[in-house]
Amino acid sequence: MLEEKWVKATFIFIFLLFTVSGNAQFHKTDSIGNFYVSDNSLIWEKYFPLQDENDLDKQLKNQNFTANLNILRFKTSAMSSLTTLLAGNLPQYAQSEFEAFIDVRIMGDQYRITIKNITFPKFVESYYFNGRKQYTGRGTLSHYLLRPDKVIKRNSGTYNVMDSFDGAFMEIFSPNIDGY
């Protein structure tokens, strides 16, 4: 009788262990285009074909946004320089300078660019609380484009901002026709 209860309890424990670990591996994510949500943060990621590492290094050094990277010396992750989006009809935060964490991974004949922690360090947002004007700074793109449940907002403003960032990143990282 005692052995039977022990076997049942062990079976239930193993079943719960696999159930919980299985759910932990599939954390909730959302995506639109090259943007996706991971760990409650909005991330841009894209794979590109790699022709030559030297050409890619020159291409990245020629861009102000990626000048801090030096892939030939294994500096494949860095904070970007401050950059401004050149696009129309953007909200006030997206018109200010932004910076981001950039990660470049070379994998055979392609490379992957991951951009996360897109912040607007010089943008100061004002709002009213209890009749007094309050100020908050260092907003992130995740703060402005994700709902409280960490799902991407589905509206025209969000799509416009995401398209503007996507276009800017594609222009920076797409292999150029002249080699770099």
JODAVEN-V69094 format. One record per residue. N is the residue number from 1. SS is DSSP state (2 for helix, 1 for strand, 0 for the rest). Layout:
N | SS
N | SS
//
This chain:
1 | 0
2 | 2
3 | 2
4 | 2
5 | 2
6 | 2
7 | 2
8 | 2
9 | 2
10 | 2
11 | 2
12 | 2
13 | 2
14 | 2
15 | 2
16 | 2
17 | 2
18 | 2
19 | 2
20 | 2
21 | 2
22 | 2
23 | 2
24 | 2
25 | 2
26 | 0
27 | 0
28 | 0
29 | 0
30 | 0
31 | 1
32 | 1
33 | 0
34 | 0
35 | 1
36 | 1
37 | 1
38 | 1
39 | 0
40 | 0
41 | 1
42 | 1
43 | 1
44 | 1
45 | 1
46 | 1
47 | 1
48 | 1
49 | 1
50 | 0
51 | 0
52 | 0
53 | 2
54 | 2
55 | 2
56 | 2
57 | 2
58 | 2
59 | 2
60 | 2
61 | 2
62 | 0
63 | 0
64 | 0
65 | 0
66 | 0
67 | 0
68 | 0
69 | 0
70 | 1
71 | 2
72 | 2
73 | 2
74 | 0
75 | 1
76 | 0
77 | 1
78 | 1
79 | 1
80 | 0
81 | 0
82 | 0
83 | 1
84 | 0
85 | 0
86 | 0
87 | 0
88 | 0
89 | 0
90 | 0
91 | 0
92 | 2
93 | 2
94 | 2
95 | 2
96 | 0
97 | 0
98 | 1
99 | 1
100 | 1
101 | 1
102 | 1
103 | 1
104 | 1
105 | 1
106 | 1
107 | 1
108 | 0
109 | 0
110 | 1
111 | 1
112 | 1
113 | 1
114 | 1
115 | 1
116 | 1
117 | 1
118 | 1
119 | 1
120 | 1
121 | 1
122 | 1
123 | 1
124 | 1
125 | 1
126 | 1
127 | 1
128 | 1
129 | 1
130 | 0
131 | 0
132 | 1
133 | 1
134 | 1
135 | 1
136 | 1
137 | 1
138 | 1
139 | 1
140 | 1
141 | 2
142 | 2
143 | 2
144 | 2
145 | 2
146 | 1
147 | 0
148 | 0
149 | 0
150 | 0
151 | 0
152 | 1
153 | 0
154 | 0
155 | 0
156 | 2
157 | 2
158 | 2
159 | 2
160 | 2
161 | 2
162 | 2
163 | 2
164 | 2
165 | 2
166 | 2
167 | 2
168 | 2
169 | 2
170 | 2
171 | 2
172 | 2
173 | 2
174 | 0
175 | 0
176 | 0
177 | 0
178 | 0
179 | 0
180 | 0
//
